[in-house]
């Protein structure tokens, strides 16, 4: 068996057998972040069960990051799993990612529900270049993505984009102190 096939088999087996944390979109207050544990998290949206895999990527420097990869679990054993892609203006990407420097959190990710729909918000420091981007407070741009679960073409589509009213050293502080306070 080829290495890629082995890796895929191990991932699917892990997704099926490891205990998962769960959230139901209809039971979560609007604009409250979903508490995600490292590993597999179940999020129920309508009839879909999403498996959000939060994992840490260590690159051996101060710029390690978390990834948030989402799959739709099948309703029946043996049916196909679907990878939820993130639609970007230029191309689709496989996951959401945070970004850290040694001095600050430059990009942060959170999931939340609103009116029974699942959203992802990406908070990113803007308006400065390294090293100032890492060392000084800056405005944060919030980009929200909405989950669309059309049968064979599941995806997160960009919903809104806007900036913080004040600067933050950490993008994650912008999420807590401004985005989720509205």
SVG drawing of the C-alpha trace seen along z (x, -y; Angstrom):
<svg xmlns="http://www.w3.org/2000/svg" viewBox="-32 -52 45 54">
<polyline fill="none" stroke="black" stroke-width="0.4" points="0.0,0.0 1.4,-3.4 2.3,-5.9 -0.5,-8.4 -3.1,-5.6 -1.8,-4.4 -1.9,-8.0 -5.5,-8.5 -6.6,-5.1 -5.0,-6.1 -6.8,-9.5 -10.2,-8.0 -9.7,-5.4 -8.8,-8.1 -11.8,-10.2 -14.1,-7.2 -12.7,-5.9 -11.3,-8.8 -13.6,-10.4 -14.9,-13.7 -16.1,-16.9 -19.5,-18.1 -21.5,-21.2 -25.0,-21.7 -25.5,-24.9 -29.1,-25.3 -28.1,-25.2 -25.2,-27.7 -26.0,-31.4 -25.3,-33.7 -21.8,-35.1 -20.4,-32.9 -17.3,-31.0 -17.5,-27.2 -15.0,-25.7 -12.8,-23.4 -10.4,-20.9 -7.3,-19.7 -8.2,-16.8 -11.7,-15.9 -14.7,-18.0 -18.3,-17.2 -20.4,-20.2 -23.9,-19.5 -25.4,-21.8 -28.9,-20.8 -28.6,-17.2 -24.8,-17.4 -22.3,-16.2 -19.1,-18.1 -15.8,-16.8 -13.6,-19.8 -10.0,-18.6 -7.9,-21.1 -4.2,-20.3 -0.9,-22.0 1.8,-22.3 5.3,-22.7 7.7,-24.1 10.6,-24.3 10.5,-28.1 8.4,-30.7 6.0,-30.6 4.1,-27.4 0.4,-27.4 -2.9,-25.6 -4.9,-24.2 -8.7,-23.7 -9.7,-21.1 -13.4,-20.2 -15.0,-17.0 -18.7,-16.1 -19.2,-12.6 -21.5,-10.4 -25.0,-9.5 -24.6,-5.9 -21.6,-3.5 -19.6,-3.1 -20.7,-6.4 -18.2,-8.9 -16.7,-11.5 -16.5,-15.0 -13.7,-17.5 -15.1,-21.0 -12.9,-23.4 -12.5,-27.1 -13.4,-29.3 -10.9,-32.2 -11.0,-34.8 -8.1,-33.2 -8.5,-29.5 -9.8,-27.1 -7.7,-26.1 -8.0,-23.0 -8.2,-24.5 -8.1,-27.6 -4.9,-28.4 -3.8,-30.6 -0.4,-32.3 2.0,-33.0 5.2,-34.9 7.4,-34.9 5.9,-38.2 2.2,-38.1 -0.7,-36.2 -1.0,-37.6 -3.9,-35.5 -6.6,-33.8 -9.5,-31.5 -12.8,-30.8 -16.0,-29.0 -19.5,-30.2 -23.1,-29.7 -25.7,-32.3 -29.4,-31.6 -28.6,-27.8 -25.7,-28.3 -22.0,-27.6 -19.5,-30.4 -15.7,-30.7 -14.1,-34.1 -10.5,-34.7 -9.0,-37.7 -5.8,-39.0 -3.5,-41.9 -3.1,-44.3 -1.5,-47.6 2.1,-46.7 5.0,-44.7 7.4,-42.5 8.9,-43.2 6.3,-45.9 3.5,-43.5 4.7,-41.2 5.8,-43.8 3.2,-46.6 -0.6,-46.8 -2.4,-47.0 -5.9,-47.0 -7.5,-43.6 -9.4,-42.5 -12.3,-40.1 -13.3,-37.9 -16.3,-35.6 -17.0,-32.4 -20.4,-30.6 -20.7,-26.9 -22.7,-25.7 -23.6,-22.1 -25.0,-21.4 -24.7,-17.7 -21.6,-17.1 -20.0,-20.5 -19.6,-21.5 -17.6,-24.6 -17.0,-27.7 -17.8,-30.8 -16.7,-34.3 -19.6,-36.1 -18.3,-39.5 -15.1,-41.5 -14.6,-44.4 -11.9,-46.0 -11.6,-46.5 -12.2,-49.9 -9.1,-49.8 -5.6,-48.2 -4.6,-45.0 -1.2,-43.4 -2.8,-39.9 -5.4,-39.1 -7.0,-36.8 -7.6,-39.7 -9.5,-41.4 -11.8,-38.3 -12.5,-38.4 -12.6,-42.1 -14.4,-43.3 -15.8,-40.6 -17.6,-38.6 -18.7,-41.7 -20.9,-42.9"/>
</svg>
